[in-house]
């Protein structure tokens, strides 16, 4: 049986969005410790309806440890140590993915990430490119922490913060957190009869964090505090967050129609502005890619940087470093943009001036046709008029 839609949280319009990250907690995927589709079916319906409307959804799904635990006799489950939880995650991953594949009429792709994957520049780009390519292929990525090997990440143990990181990774327009609570309250509603619903949060302040309690369920490792932390991370990336009750199927159905009941966490500025600010001000590698006039016009006009327009490379940098893009005017090179480079300096030198079709032949591999993707570029000069 699904929960009723809370009357304490008024109906709010959901802003238009093209790409979302939907985080689903363990409490929505388990019943008496075993995986169940009781609530996942409604959430999968939302994903299907969104895809039918031309939108993209990345799932961040908990539940692997609980699914693994349900496969073993109780006698084998002595203690709750780290190694046991790693083994349970390995056992449960296939069950959790199979659950979503059985509910979605689309290819489902498993993507296991650790926080270290997202701190390392090269691995960050690899993860980003894989997820964006899966979306291009119209698959539904199902992301989870790589609990089987990521010791520190498993100690942190919450997919709420991972979902916020993934939302920034794929340039999502919105982060949707499906929980077993209706939204944020001023205090724990089961402990304080005066707890009031908080339908909207402009910013994550110490006062807002003080409203959070501990972990909400035995199966899950997060709680309201991790959801607030995730909303704060997303807000800093220019991404708004909607927290709602995923066990209230009527509320999930309304979500597909552009309205929701729950707590809305506003973004701190726009998503594009947050990313462009980071690209403009993050430390540079000191490397420069010099481009010809045609490539300069294309980049200023909003295109990706392709190898054919590259005239030379100055300095050394690694894949994933921020580099300057410079054009030459009357013999003087001046920076027109900076961005995350998909290739190392030595590799760019080899493919400079080449056609994109020759890249893999020259290098023996390919990270894609673009040396710098347009989404990873920020202009340092005025954009050309459309």
C-alpha positions as CSV (number, residue, x, y, z in Angstrom):
1,X,0.0,0.0,0.0
2,X,1.3,3.4,-0.9
3,X,1.4,6.4,1.5
4,X,-1.1,9.2,1.1
5,X,-0.1,12.5,-0.3
6,X,0.7,14.8,2.6
7,X,-1.6,17.7,3.0
8,X,1.1,19.6,5.0
9,X,3.1,20.2,1.8
10,X,1.2,22.2,-0.8
11,X,1.3,21.4,-4.5
12,X,4.1,23.2,-6.2
13,X,4.9,23.6,-9.9
14,X,8.0,21.8,-11.1
15,X,10.1,24.1,-13.4
16,X,10.8,22.9,-16.9
17,X,13.7,20.5,-17.1
18,X,15.5,18.4,-19.7
19,X,17.8,16.2,-17.6
20,X,17.3,15.0,-14.1
21,X,19.1,12.8,-11.6
22,X,16.6,10.7,-9.5
23,X,18.0,9.3,-6.2
24,X,16.0,6.4,-4.8
25,X,16.7,5.3,-1.2
26,X,16.9,1.8,0.2
27,X,13.7,2.2,2.2
28,X,11.7,2.5,-1.1
29,X,13.3,-0.7,-2.6
30,X,13.1,-3.1,0.3
31,X,10.4,-4.7,2.4
32,X,11.3,-6.9,5.4
33,X,14.9,-6.7,4.2
34,X,14.2,-8.0,0.7
35,X,14.0,-6.1,-2.6
36,X,10.5,-5.2,-3.8
37,X,9.1,-3.3,-6.7
38,X,6.2,-1.9,-4.5
39,X,7.4,1.7,-4.8
40,X,9.9,1.3,-7.5
41,X,7.2,0.5,-10.0
42,X,5.7,4.0,-9.6
43,X,9.1,5.6,-9.8
44,X,9.9,3.7,-13.0
45,X,6.6,5.0,-14.4
46,X,7.8,8.5,-13.8
47,X,11.1,7.7,-15.6
48,X,9.2,6.2,-18.5
49,X,6.8,9.2,-18.7
50,X,9.8,11.6,-18.6
51,X,11.6,9.7,-21.4
52,X,8.4,9.7,-23.5
53,X,8.3,13.5,-23.1
54,X,11.9,13.7,-24.5
55,X,13.6,14.1,-21.1
56,X,16.6,12.2,-19.7
57,X,16.9,10.6,-16.3
58,X,19.9,9.2,-14.5
59,X,19.0,6.9,-11.5
60,X,21.1,6.8,-8.4
61,X,19.8,3.8,-6.6
62,X,20.5,2.3,-3.2
63,X,19.5,-1.2,-2.2
64,X,22.4,-3.4,-3.2
65,X,23.5,-4.2,0.4
66,X,19.9,-5.0,1.5
67,X,19.4,-7.2,-1.6
68,X,22.6,-9.1,-0.9
69,X,21.6,-9.6,2.7
70,X,18.3,-11.1,1.7
71,X,20.0,-13.8,-0.3
72,X,21.9,-15.3,2.6
73,X,20.8,-17.3,5.7
74,X,20.8,-15.3,8.9
75,X,23.5,-17.6,10.3
76,X,25.9,-16.3,7.7
77,X,25.3,-12.7,8.6
78,X,27.3,-12.4,11.8
79,X,28.1,-8.8,12.6
80,X,27.9,-5.8,10.3
81,X,31.5,-5.2,9.5
82,X,32.9,-3.4,6.5
83,X,34.1,-6.6,4.7
84,X,30.7,-8.2,5.1
85,X,28.9,-5.1,3.7
86,X,31.3,-5.1,0.8
87,X,30.4,-8.7,0.0
88,X,26.7,-8.0,0.4
89,X,27.0,-5.1,-2.0
90,X,28.6,-7.4,-4.6
91,X,25.9,-10.0,-4.1
92,X,23.1,-7.5,-4.3
93,X,24.2,-5.3,-7.3
94,X,22.8,-7.7,-9.9
95,X,19.5,-8.1,-8.1
96,X,19.1,-4.3,-7.9
97,X,19.9,-3.7,-11.5
98,X,17.6,-6.6,-12.5
99,X,14.8,-4.9,-10.6
100,X,15.1,-1.7,-12.6
101,X,15.6,-3.5,-15.9
102,X,12.4,-5.4,-15.3
103,X,10.5,-2.2,-14.7
104,X,11.8,-0.1,-17.5
105,X,11.3,-0.6,-21.2
106,X,14.7,0.8,-22.1
107,X,18.3,-0.5,-21.8
108,X,19.5,-0.2,-18.2
109,X,23.3,0.4,-17.6
110,X,25.1,-0.2,-14.4
111,X,27.6,2.5,-13.5
112,X,29.6,2.0,-10.2
113,X,31.5,5.1,-9.0
114,X,33.5,6.0,-5.9
115,X,34.1,9.6,-4.8
116,X,37.7,9.1,-5.8
117,X,36.6,8.6,-9.4
118,X,35.1,12.1,-9.2
119,X,38.2,13.7,-7.6
120,X,40.7,12.4,-10.1
121,X,40.5,14.6,-13.3
122,X,41.0,11.8,-15.7
123,X,38.5,9.5,-14.1
124,X,36.1,12.4,-13.7
125,X,36.2,12.9,-17.5
126,X,35.8,9.1,-18.2
127,X,32.8,8.9,-15.9
128,X,31.2,12.1,-17.4
129,X,31.8,10.9,-21.0
130,X,30.4,7.4,-20.3
131,X,27.2,8.8,-18.7
132,X,26.6,11.3,-21.4
133,X,27.1,8.6,-24.1
134,X,24.7,6.3,-22.3
135,X,22.1,9.1,-22.4
136,X,22.8,9.7,-26.1
137,X,22.2,6.0,-26.6
138,X,18.8,6.5,-24.8
139,X,19.8,4.1,-22.0
140,X,19.0,4.7,-18.3
141,X,22.2,4.8,-16.3
142,X,21.7,3.3,-12.8
143,X,24.5,4.7,-10.6
144,X,25.7,3.4,-7.3
145,X,28.7,3.7,-5.1
146,X,31.3,1.1,-5.8
147,X,30.9,-0.3,-2.2
148,X,32.8,-3.5,-2.9
149,X,36.1,-1.7,-3.1
150,X,35.6,1.9,-1.9
151,X,36.4,1.7,1.8
152,X,36.2,5.4,2.7
153,X,33.1,5.9,0.5
154,X,31.4,3.0,2.2
155,X,32.1,4.5,5.6
156,X,30.4,7.7,4.4
157,X,27.8,5.4,3.0
158,X,25.2,7.8,1.5
159,X,24.0,8.0,-2.0
160,X,22.4,11.4,-1.4
161,X,25.7,13.2,-1.7
162,X,26.7,10.9,-4.6
163,X,23.5,11.9,-6.4
164,X,24.4,15.6,-6.0
165,X,27.9,15.0,-7.5
166,X,26.4,13.0,-10.4
167,X,23.9,15.8,-11.0
168,X,26.8,18.2,-11.4
169,X,28.8,15.6,-13.4
170,X,26.1,15.3,-16.1
171,X,24.9,18.9,-16.0
172,X,21.5,18.0,-14.8
173,X,18.8,20.6,-14.6
174,X,17.3,19.2,-11.4
175,X,18.0,16.7,-8.6
176,X,15.1,14.6,-7.4
177,X,15.4,12.8,-4.1
178,X,12.8,10.2,-3.5
179,X,12.6,9.3,0.2
180,X,10.2,7.7,2.7
181,X,9.4,11.1,4.2
182,X,7.1,13.8,2.8
183,X,9.8,16.6,3.0
184,X,11.7,18.7,5.4
185,X,10.1,19.5,8.8
186,X,11.2,22.1,11.3
187,X,11.8,19.2,13.7
188,X,11.4,15.4,13.8
189,X,7.6,15.0,13.2
190,X,7.5,11.7,15.2
191,X,9.1,13.3,18.2
192,X,7.8,16.9,18.2
193,X,4.1,17.5,17.8
194,X,4.8,21.1,16.8
195,X,7.0,20.2,13.9
196,X,6.0,22.2,10.8
197,X,6.4,21.4,7.2
198,X,9.0,23.4,5.3
199,X,7.9,23.5,1.6
200,X,10.7,25.7,0.3
201,X,14.3,26.4,1.3
202,X,16.2,29.3,-0.2
203,X,19.6,28.3,1.1
204,X,21.1,25.6,3.3
205,X,22.0,27.4,6.5
206,X,23.1,26.2,10.0
207,X,19.5,26.7,11.1
208,X,18.2,24.5,8.3
209,X,20.8,21.8,9.0
210,X,19.7,21.9,12.7
211,X,16.3,20.6,11.6
212,X,17.7,17.3,10.4
213,X,17.6,14.2,12.5
214,X,19.5,10.9,12.2
215,X,19.3,8.1,9.7
216,X,15.7,7.4,8.8
217,X,15.6,3.6,8.4
218,X,17.5,0.5,9.3
219,X,18.1,-0.4,5.6
220,X,19.4,3.0,4.6
221,X,22.6,4.7,5.7
222,X,21.5,8.3,5.1
223,X,19.0,10.5,6.8
224,X,17.6,14.0,6.5
225,X,21.0,15.6,7.1
226,X,22.6,13.9,4.1
227,X,19.7,15.0,2.0
228,X,20.3,18.6,3.1
229,X,24.0,18.2,2.4
230,X,23.2,16.9,-1.1
231,X,20.8,19.8,-1.7
232,X,23.5,22.2,-0.7
233,X,26.1,20.6,-3.0
234,X,23.6,20.7,-5.9
235,X,22.6,24.3,-5.2
236,X,26.3,25.4,-5.3
237,X,26.4,23.8,-8.8
238,X,23.4,25.8,-9.9
239,X,21.0,22.8,-9.6
240,X,17.7,22.9,-7.7
241,X,16.5,19.9,-5.6
242,X,13.1,18.5,-5.0
243,X,12.7,16.2,-2.0
244,X,9.5,14.1,-2.0
245,X,7.9,11.0,-0.7
246,X,8.5,8.2,-3.1
247,X,6.1,5.9,-1.3
248,X,3.2,8.2,-2.0
249,X,2.4,6.9,-5.5
250,X,-0.1,9.7,-6.2
251,X,2.6,12.2,-5.5
252,X,5.0,10.4,-7.9
253,X,2.2,10.4,-10.6
254,X,1.8,14.1,-10.2
255,X,5.6,14.6,-10.5
256,X,5.3,13.2,-14.1
257,X,2.7,15.9,-14.7
258,X,5.0,18.7,-13.6
259,X,3.9,19.2,-10.0
260,X,5.1,17.9,-6.7
261,X,4.5,17.8,-3.0
262,X,7.6,18.1,-0.8
263,X,10.4,20.5,-0.2
264,X,12.0,22.6,-2.9
265,X,15.6,23.6,-2.4
266,X,16.5,26.6,-4.6
267,X,19.7,26.7,-6.7
268,X,22.4,29.3,-6.0
269,X,22.3,30.9,-9.4
270,X,22.0,29.1,-12.7
271,X,23.6,25.8,-13.5
272,X,25.4,27.2,-16.5
273,X,26.7,30.2,-14.5
274,X,28.0,27.9,-11.7
275,X,29.9,25.7,-14.2
276,X,31.2,28.5,-16.2
277,X,32.4,30.3,-13.1
278,X,34.3,27.2,-12.1
279,X,35.9,26.8,-15.5
280,X,36.9,30.5,-15.6
281,X,38.4,30.6,-12.1
282,X,39.7,27.1,-11.4
283,X,43.5,26.7,-11.4
284,X,44.9,26.2,-14.9
285,X,47.6,23.7,-15.9
286,X,49.5,26.5,-17.6
287,X,49.1,24.8,-21.0
288,X,47.8,26.6,-24.1
289,X,46.3,25.3,-27.3
290,X,46.8,27.7,-30.2
291,X,44.1,27.6,-32.9
292,X,43.7,29.0,-36.3
293,X,41.2,31.8,-37.3
294,X,38.5,29.3,-38.3
295,X,38.6,27.4,-35.1
296,X,38.7,30.6,-33.1
297,X,35.4,31.7,-34.8
298,X,33.9,28.3,-34.2
299,X,34.8,28.3,-30.5
300,X,33.6,31.9,-30.0
301,X,30.4,30.9,-31.8
302,X,29.7,28.1,-29.3
303,X,31.2,25.0,-31.0
304,X,33.5,22.4,-29.5
305,X,37.3,22.5,-30.3
306,X,38.1,19.9,-32.9
307,X,41.7,18.8,-33.8
308,X,41.6,20.2,-37.4
309,X,41.7,23.8,-36.2
310,X,44.6,23.4,-33.8
311,X,47.8,25.1,-34.8
312,X,50.1,24.2,-31.9
313,X,50.4,23.4,-28.2
314,X,52.5,25.2,-25.6
315,X,53.4,23.7,-22.2
316,X,52.5,20.3,-20.8
317,X,49.2,19.1,-19.4
318,X,47.3,15.9,-18.7
319,X,43.9,14.7,-19.8
320,X,41.3,16.6,-17.7
321,X,43.4,19.6,-17.0
322,X,42.1,23.1,-17.6
323,X,44.0,24.7,-20.5
324,X,43.8,28.1,-22.4
325,X,42.7,28.3,-26.0
326,X,44.5,31.1,-27.8
327,X,44.0,32.8,-31.2
328,X,46.7,34.7,-33.0
329,X,46.0,38.3,-34.1
330,X,48.8,40.1,-36.0
331,X,51.3,37.7,-34.6
332,X,50.2,38.0,-31.0
333,X,48.5,35.1,-29.3
334,X,45.7,36.0,-26.9
335,X,43.4,33.7,-24.9
336,X,39.8,33.5,-26.1
337,X,38.6,30.6,-23.9
338,X,39.7,28.0,-21.4
339,X,38.3,24.5,-20.8
340,X,38.8,20.9,-19.7
341,X,41.0,19.1,-22.3
342,X,40.0,15.6,-23.3
343,X,43.6,14.7,-24.3
344,X,47.1,15.2,-22.9
345,X,49.4,17.7,-24.5
346,X,51.5,15.1,-26.2
347,X,48.4,13.6,-27.7
348,X,47.0,17.0,-28.9
349,X,50.3,17.6,-30.7
350,X,50.0,14.4,-32.6
351,X,46.4,15.1,-33.8
352,X,46.8,18.8,-34.3
353,X,45.5,19.8,-37.8
354,X,44.1,16.3,-38.4
355,X,40.5,15.3,-39.3
356,X,38.5,13.8,-36.5
357,X,38.3,10.5,-38.4
358,X,42.1,10.1,-38.2
359,X,42.3,10.5,-34.4
360,X,42.0,6.9,-33.4
361,X,44.4,5.8,-36.2
362,X,47.0,8.3,-35.0
363,X,46.6,7.7,-31.3
364,X,45.5,4.1,-31.2
365,X,42.5,5.1,-29.1
366,X,39.9,7.9,-28.9
367,X,38.2,9.8,-26.1
368,X,35.8,11.3,-28.7
369,X,36.0,13.8,-31.6
370,X,36.3,16.9,-29.5
371,X,39.6,18.0,-27.9
372,X,37.5,20.3,-25.7
373,X,33.7,19.8,-25.6
374,X,31.6,23.0,-25.8
375,X,30.0,22.2,-22.4
376,X,33.6,22.2,-21.0
377,X,34.5,25.6,-22.5
378,X,34.1,29.1,-21.1
379,X,34.7,32.1,-23.3
380,X,37.1,34.9,-22.2
381,X,35.9,37.2,-25.1
382,X,32.4,38.2,-26.2
383,X,30.4,35.6,-27.9
384,X,29.6,36.1,-31.5
385,X,26.0,37.2,-32.2
386,X,23.6,34.5,-33.5
